Amino acid sequence: MHPAGPEEERVTPDELRTRTETRGGTTVVSVQGEVDLVSADQLRRVLDAALQDSARVTLDLTELTFIDSSGLSVLVEAHRKARDAGGAFTLRHPTPMLRRLLDITRLETLLVIEPDGQCPSAGQE
């Protein structure tokens, strides 16, 4: 038996992955993984690019596993940029953890959350 080396003790955080596509005049950015201090700037760049291309951006959070205050800051920033440009920034399928954070921080009064069950292909633009 040998002692565990440092490589075996490391915990790798979930990598943030994003996918961007346009549907019916809205750019949809889907995230998978964690949005934290390390990955928040990556999400900021992706959302900035989406907001450059489209006045309406939806952030699909179905596969979000974690978000901290850095990530919340990115969401608020994207909302403000969209609003200032006359567009809209919407959250789709926020996780229960994110819904709780939005409630605690009262950001649910600022950020637009797509109603559950709304289908983007049902004639919505």
N, C-alpha and C positions, 0 to 999 in steps of 0.2 A: 504494500500500500504506500502511495506517495502523497505528500501534502498537495492540496489544491493550489495550482499556480494562479497568478493574478488574472490570466486570461479566462479561467474558469469561473472567476468570481464576478466578472463584469456583467452588468445588466445593460443591454442595449435598448434604449427607448424606441417606441414605435416611430418609424420614419414617416414623415409627412409626404403623402402623395396627392397630387391634384390632377384633375382632368377637366378640360374646358371644351364646351360645345355650344353651338347656337341653335335654339329651337324657337320658332315662331316669333322672332324679333327679340328674344331674351337670351342673353349669354348665361349659361349654367356652369358654375364652377363646383365640381364635386371634390370633397376632401376625404382622405382616408388616413387615419393615424392621429398623432398628437400635434396640437398647436400650442407651443410653449415659447419660452424665451429664445430657444435655439432655432425654432422653425417659423416664428411669427413673421420675420422679414421675408421669408420665402412666400408665405401666403399673401403678405402685403404686395409684393411684386406681381403675383398672379392676379390679384384683384385689381390692382392699378391698370394692368394691361387689359383686363376684361372691361373696365370702365372706360378705357380709351376707345375700345371697339364698339361698345354698346351703351345706350343710355339706361338700359334695364339689365341688372345683374341679379341672379339668384344664386345663393350659396347653399348647396345641398350638403347637409351635415349628417346624413344617414350613417356613414361609416367613421364619424369622429369618435375617437376613444378618450381624448383628454383635451381640455383647454384651460389655460390659466389667464391671469390678468393681462399678459402680453397679447394673447389671442383676442381677448375681449376688446382691447384697445384697437386692434386691427379692424374688428367688426364695426366699431364706432366710427373710425376713420373712413372706412369704405362707405358707410351710410352718409356721412357728411359730404364726401366727394360726390356721390351720386346726387344727393339733394341739391348741392350747389350748382351742379351741371344740369339741373332740371330733370334728372332721371330718378330711378328707384333702385334700392338695394333691399333684397328680401332674403330671409333665412327660410330654408326648407328642411323639414324633418329634424329640428334640433333634438338632441338626445335629452333624456330626463335630467342628466347632470347639468347640461347647458341651460335647460329651462329653469332649473333651480338657481343657478348662478345669475341668470337674467332677472329672476324674481328678487333675489337678495340684493342685487345691485340696482334694481329698478330700471334696468336697461330695456325691459320688456315694454316700457312706456315710450322708448325712443326708437328701437329697432322694429322693423316690420317682419312679422312671422307669418308665412303662408299658412292658411288654414289647412288642417289635416284633411286628406282626401281630395285636395284640389289636384286635378290632373292637367299638366301643362299642354297636353295634346287635345284637350277638350274645347278647342276654339279660343283659348286664352292667348292673348298676345302680349 
